[in-house]
Amino acid sequence: MGTNDKVPGFEKREHMAIITIPGFATDDIATDAFFCELSELCAGIEMDEDVRVVIITSPEEKIPFKKKRAKGSLPSNLHGETSPLSPHPSESIAGLDRPTIAAIHGDAFGQGLELAMACDIRIAAESSYFSLPHIHEGLVPQDGGTQRLPRLVGKGKALEMILTGESIDAREALRIGLVNMVQSSGDVTKKALDLARDMATKAPISLRFTREAIYKGMDLTLDQGLRMEGDLYLLLYGTQDRIHGIESFQKKQKPSFQGK
């Protein structure tokens, strides 16, 4: 995994793709060129059937903030060199059709938090803090913050965080559902890798269809969502992985799914 500030690092192993984003867990947001590179990486992952789970993380040594910011304190570089017409990098992550895990080693402020919210699961260090501080500069979150935060923590808490721009610590983020797990700083990567490895043993098509049912179902009525769920189940019914899964269960063997 590279740590060049202008290039996202990439590593592939054990059916996992690991994208390392310098500044991802801080407010050190990168440039338009950086986000174009991120978009290309995600597009490549989409075409790689061998990748079953994606981890989005930052270099572990970059943990610059150890305590809550002073009230009214502004990030040093909330938007970097990006323009208002820049592509939305969180959409590249959210658009992936396989599970995504954010491994957050430090703070997630501004667009760093927006990138993390685009992932399915967020694992944070116990020393991490979280904020969307755009209001301090007279701005609005532009990479999904106003839409994803309410869906994760509810409208009331999202309004409080965005309208005040104040930060919350990892325990509060866990309590309200902004993050799924809190680990000691040295265990964030291990937990993310363990979780990704476990997911990667599951049937790839089933993983994708499950995500699709949950995400698309949230924009449908209950009846529509139930019909979609049934349709996806029927599509899985004839897959080789389903047949293999049943046979492995009957033989009390661990299945080895092929994504077919």
C-alpha positions as CSV (number, residue, x, y, z in Angstrom):
1,M,0.0,0.0,0.0
2,G,1.6,3.3,-1.1
3,T,1.6,6.4,1.0
4,N,2.3,9.0,-1.7
5,D,0.1,12.0,-0.9
6,K,-0.9,12.3,-4.6
7,V,-1.6,8.7,-5.4
8,P,-4.0,6.2,-3.7
9,G,-2.3,3.0,-2.7
10,F,-3.6,-0.3,-4.0
11,E,-3.0,-3.9,-3.0
12,K,-4.9,-7.0,-3.8
13,R,-4.7,-10.3,-1.8
14,E,-7.0,-13.1,-0.7
15,H,-10.0,-11.9,-2.8
16,M,-9.6,-8.5,-1.1
17,A,-8.8,-5.1,-2.6
18,I,-7.2,-2.6,-0.3
19,I,-7.2,1.1,-1.2
20,T,-5.1,3.3,0.9
21,I,-6.1,7.0,0.8
22,P,-3.6,9.4,2.4
23,G,-5.7,11.9,4.3
24,F,-8.8,9.7,4.3
25,A,-9.0,9.7,8.1
26,T,-8.0,13.3,8.5
27,D,-8.9,16.6,6.9
28,D,-6.0,16.5,4.5
29,I,-8.2,16.2,1.4
30,A,-6.5,15.5,-1.9
31,T,-6.7,17.0,-5.4
32,D,-9.0,16.5,-8.3
33,A,-6.3,14.4,-10.0
34,F,-6.2,12.2,-6.9
35,F,-10.0,11.6,-7.0
36,C,-9.8,10.7,-10.7
37,E,-7.2,8.1,-9.9
38,L,-9.5,6.8,-7.1
39,S,-12.4,6.6,-9.6
40,E,-10.2,4.6,-12.0
41,L,-9.2,2.2,-9.2
42,C,-12.8,1.6,-8.3
43,A,-13.7,1.0,-12.0
44,G,-10.9,-1.6,-12.3
45,I,-12.2,-3.3,-9.1
46,E,-15.7,-3.5,-10.7
47,M,-14.3,-5.5,-13.6
48,D,-12.2,-7.9,-11.4
49,E,-14.4,-10.8,-10.5
50,D,-11.7,-12.1,-8.2
51,V,-12.2,-9.2,-5.8
52,R,-15.0,-9.9,-3.3
53,V,-14.4,-7.3,-0.6
54,V,-12.9,-3.9,-0.6
55,I,-11.1,-2.2,2.3
56,I,-10.7,1.6,2.3
57,T,-8.1,2.9,4.7
58,S,-5.4,5.4,5.4
59,P,-1.7,5.0,6.3
60,E,-1.7,3.9,9.9
61,E,1.1,6.3,10.9
62,K,-1.1,9.3,10.0
63,I,-3.0,9.9,13.2
64,P,-2.5,13.6,13.7
65,F,-5.3,14.4,16.2
66,K,-5.4,13.0,19.7
67,K,-8.1,15.1,21.2
68,K,-11.3,17.0,20.3
69,R,-10.9,20.1,18.3
70,A,-11.5,23.4,20.1
71,K,-15.0,24.8,19.5
72,G,-15.0,26.8,16.3
73,S,-11.6,25.4,15.2
74,L,-11.4,24.9,11.4
75,P,-9.7,22.1,9.5
76,S,-6.5,23.2,7.9
77,N,-7.5,22.2,4.4
78,L,-11.1,21.2,4.2
79,H,-11.3,21.1,0.4
80,G,-7.7,20.9,-0.8
81,E,-7.4,21.8,-4.4
82,T,-10.7,20.4,-5.5
83,S,-13.3,22.6,-7.3
84,P,-17.0,22.9,-6.8
85,L,-17.5,21.0,-10.1
86,S,-15.2,18.1,-9.0
87,P,-16.3,14.5,-9.4
88,H,-17.8,13.1,-6.2
89,P,-15.3,10.6,-5.0
90,S,-17.6,9.0,-2.5
91,E,-19.8,7.9,-5.4
92,S,-16.9,5.8,-6.7
93,I,-16.8,3.9,-3.5
94,A,-20.6,3.7,-2.9
95,G,-21.0,2.5,-6.5
96,L,-19.0,-0.6,-5.9
97,D,-21.2,-3.7,-6.1
98,R,-19.4,-5.6,-3.4
99,P,-18.9,-5.1,0.4
100,T,-16.8,-2.2,1.4
101,I,-15.1,-1.7,4.8
102,A,-13.6,1.6,6.1
103,A,-10.7,1.2,8.5
104,I,-10.4,4.6,10.2
105,H,-7.1,5.0,12.1
106,G,-7.4,8.6,13.0
107,D,-10.0,11.4,12.8
108,A,-12.5,11.6,9.9
109,F,-13.4,15.2,9.2
110,G,-15.1,16.8,6.2
111,Q,-14.7,14.8,3.1
112,G,-12.8,12.1,5.0
113,L,-16.0,11.3,6.8
114,E,-18.0,11.5,3.6
115,L,-15.7,8.9,2.1
116,A,-16.1,6.7,5.2
117,M,-19.9,7.0,5.1
118,A,-19.9,5.7,1.5
119,C,-18.6,2.4,2.8
120,D,-20.9,-0.4,4.1
121,I,-19.1,-0.9,7.4
122,R,-16.9,1.5,9.4
123,I,-14.3,0.4,11.9
124,A,-12.7,3.2,13.9
125,A,-9.9,3.6,16.4
126,E,-11.0,4.5,19.9
127,S,-9.1,7.8,19.7
128,S,-10.9,8.9,16.5
129,Y,-13.2,12.0,16.2
130,F,-15.8,12.7,13.5
131,S,-17.2,15.9,12.1
132,L,-18.6,17.6,9.1
133,P,-17.4,21.1,9.8
134,H,-18.3,22.8,6.5
135,I,-20.7,25.2,8.3
136,H,-17.7,27.0,9.8
137,E,-16.7,28.2,6.3
138,G,-20.2,28.9,5.2
139,L,-20.3,25.8,3.1
140,V,-22.4,22.7,2.7
141,P,-21.1,19.1,2.5
142,Q,-20.9,18.3,-1.2
143,D,-19.9,14.7,-1.3
144,G,-22.9,13.0,0.2
145,G,-22.7,14.2,3.8
146,T,-26.2,15.7,4.0
147,Q,-27.7,12.5,2.5
148,R,-25.7,9.7,4.0
149,L,-25.4,11.0,7.6
150,P,-29.2,11.1,8.2
151,R,-29.6,7.6,6.8
152,L,-27.0,6.3,9.2
153,V,-27.8,8.2,12.4
154,G,-31.2,9.7,11.9
155,K,-32.4,13.2,10.9
156,G,-32.1,14.8,14.4
157,K,-28.5,13.8,15.1
158,A,-27.5,14.6,11.5
159,L,-28.9,18.1,11.8
160,E,-27.1,18.6,15.1
161,M,-23.7,17.5,13.7
162,I,-24.0,19.4,10.4
163,L,-25.5,22.6,11.7
164,T,-23.1,23.0,14.5
165,G,-20.0,21.5,12.8
166,E,-19.0,20.0,16.2
167,S,-17.1,16.8,16.5
168,I,-18.0,13.6,18.3
169,D,-15.7,10.9,19.7
170,A,-15.6,7.3,18.6
171,R,-17.8,6.0,21.5
172,E,-20.5,8.5,20.6
173,A,-20.1,7.6,16.9
174,L,-20.6,3.9,17.9
175,R,-23.7,4.7,20.0
176,I,-25.5,6.6,17.3
177,G,-24.6,4.1,14.5
178,L,-22.1,6.2,12.6
179,V,-19.5,3.5,13.0
180,N,-20.0,-0.2,13.5
181,M,-17.1,-1.1,15.6
182,V,-14.5,0.7,17.8
183,Q,-11.0,-0.9,18.3
184,S,-7.8,0.1,19.9
185,S,-5.6,2.0,17.5
186,G,-3.4,-1.0,16.7
187,D,-6.2,-3.4,16.1
188,V,-8.2,-1.4,13.4
189,T,-6.4,-3.0,10.4
190,K,-6.5,-6.5,11.9
191,K,-10.3,-6.3,12.6
192,A,-10.9,-5.0,9.1
193,L,-8.8,-7.7,7.5
194,D,-10.5,-10.4,9.6
195,L,-13.9,-9.2,8.7
196,A,-13.0,-8.9,5.0
197,R,-11.5,-12.4,5.0
198,D,-14.7,-13.8,6.5
199,M,-16.9,-12.1,4.0
200,A,-14.7,-13.2,1.2
201,T,-15.5,-16.9,2.0
202,K,-19.2,-16.2,1.3
203,A,-20.8,-16.7,-2.0
204,P,-19.9,-13.5,-4.1
205,I,-23.2,-13.3,-5.9
206,S,-25.1,-13.7,-2.7
207,L,-23.1,-10.8,-1.2
208,R,-23.9,-8.6,-4.1
209,F,-27.6,-9.4,-4.2
210,T,-27.9,-8.9,-0.4
211,R,-26.4,-5.4,-0.7
212,E,-28.6,-4.6,-3.6
213,A,-31.7,-5.6,-1.7
214,I,-30.9,-3.5,1.3
215,Y,-29.8,-0.4,-0.5
216,K,-32.4,-0.3,-3.2
217,G,-35.1,-1.5,-0.8
218,M,-34.7,1.6,1.4
219,D,-36.0,3.7,-1.5
220,L,-39.0,1.4,-2.1
221,T,-42.2,0.7,-0.3
222,L,-42.2,-2.4,1.9
223,D,-44.3,-4.3,-0.7
224,Q,-42.0,-3.3,-3.5
225,G,-38.9,-4.2,-1.4
226,L,-40.3,-7.6,-0.6
227,R,-41.0,-8.3,-4.3
228,M,-37.4,-7.3,-5.2
229,E,-36.1,-9.5,-2.4
230,G,-38.0,-12.4,-3.8
231,D,-36.8,-11.8,-7.3
232,L,-33.2,-11.7,-6.2
233,Y,-33.7,-14.9,-4.2
234,L,-35.0,-16.7,-7.3
235,L,-32.0,-15.5,-9.4
236,L,-29.7,-17.1,-6.8
237,Y,-31.7,-20.3,-6.8
238,G,-30.1,-21.7,-9.9
239,T,-26.5,-20.6,-9.2
240,Q,-23.7,-23.2,-8.9
241,D,-22.7,-21.6,-5.6
242,R,-26.2,-22.3,-4.1
243,I,-26.0,-25.9,-5.1
244,H,-22.4,-26.2,-3.8
245,G,-23.5,-24.6,-0.6
246,I,-26.3,-27.1,0.0
247,E,-24.0,-30.0,-0.8
248,S,-21.3,-28.7,1.5
249,F,-23.8,-28.3,4.3
250,Q,-25.1,-31.8,3.9
251,K,-21.5,-33.2,3.9
252,K,-20.5,-30.9,6.8
253,Q,-17.7,-29.5,4.7
254,K,-16.6,-25.9,4.4
255,P,-17.9,-24.5,1.0
256,S,-15.5,-23.0,-1.6
257,F,-17.7,-20.6,-3.6
258,Q,-16.7,-19.6,-7.1
259,G,-19.1,-16.8,-7.9
260,K,-21.0,-18.8,-10.5
